[in-house]
């Protein structure tokens, strides 16, 4: 996992992991803190936009809140979503 830069200082995103066809996002709080978004669940365009925002460290939480991409898995640990 790569720490999210959170340049705005207001994001709920803590970290992310980029895959070839997915992105796993870890949020700071909640029952389910890990979400795996895939091409199959959210679409290629959404995943690629989320990857760019993750690397930039700005706008990822807003993008997820605004566009509500579907996730493939959610869980309370990395292992729960990366299978």
C-alpha positions in Angstrom: 0.0 0.0 0.0 1.1 3.5 -0.8 0.2 6.3 1.6 -2.2 8.8 0.1 -0.6 12.3 0.1 -3.9 14.0 1.1 -2.8 17.4 -0.2 -6.1 19.0 0.8 -5.8 17.7 4.3 -9.5 16.8 4.3 -9.6 13.3 2.7 -10.9 10.2 4.3 -8.4 8.2 2.1 -5.4 6.8 4.0 -3.7 4.6 1.4 -4.1 2.9 -2.0 -2.6 0.1 -4.0 -2.6 0.2 -7.8 -3.1 -2.9 -9.9 -3.2 -3.4 -13.6 -7.0 -3.4 -13.7 -8.0 -2.3 -10.2 -7.3 0.1 -7.3 -7.6 -0.8 -3.6 -8.4 2.1 -1.4 -8.0 2.2 2.4 -10.2 4.7 4.2 -9.4 6.1 7.7 -12.5 5.0 9.5 -15.6 2.8 9.3 -16.4 -0.9 9.6 -15.1 -1.6 6.1 -12.0 0.4 5.5 -10.6 -1.4 2.4 -12.4 -1.3 -0.9 -11.3 -3.0 -4.1 -12.5 -1.2 -7.3 -12.0 -3.1 -10.5 -12.6 -2.6 -14.2 -15.3 -5.2 -14.0 -17.1 -3.5 -11.1 -16.5 0.2 -11.8 -15.4 0.5 -15.4 -12.1 1.2 -17.0 -12.6 5.0 -17.1 -13.5 5.3 -13.4 -10.5 3.1 -12.4 -8.0 5.0 -14.5 -9.3 8.4 -13.1 -9.1 7.1 -9.6 -5.5 5.9 -10.2 -4.5 9.4 -11.5 -6.1 11.1 -8.5 -4.4 8.6 -6.1 -1.0 9.3 -7.4 -1.6 13.1 -7.4 -2.7 12.9 -3.8 -5.7 15.1 -4.4 -9.4 14.5 -5.2 -9.7 10.7 -4.8 -12.2 10.9 -1.9 -14.2 13.5 -3.7 -14.3 11.5 -6.9 -15.5 8.4 -5.1 -18.2 10.4 -3.2 -19.4 12.2 -6.4 -19.3 9.3 -8.9 -20.1 6.4 -6.6 -18.1 3.8 -8.5 -19.1 0.2 -7.6 -16.6 -1.8 -5.7 -15.8 -5.5 -6.3 -15.1 -6.2 -2.6 -15.0 -4.5 0.7 -13.5 -5.6 4.0 -11.8 -4.8 7.2 -8.3 -6.0 6.0 -6.2 -5.9 2.9 -6.4 -9.7 2.7 -10.2 -9.6 2.7 -10.3 -7.5 -0.5 -7.2 -8.8 -2.4 -8.3 -12.4 -2.9 
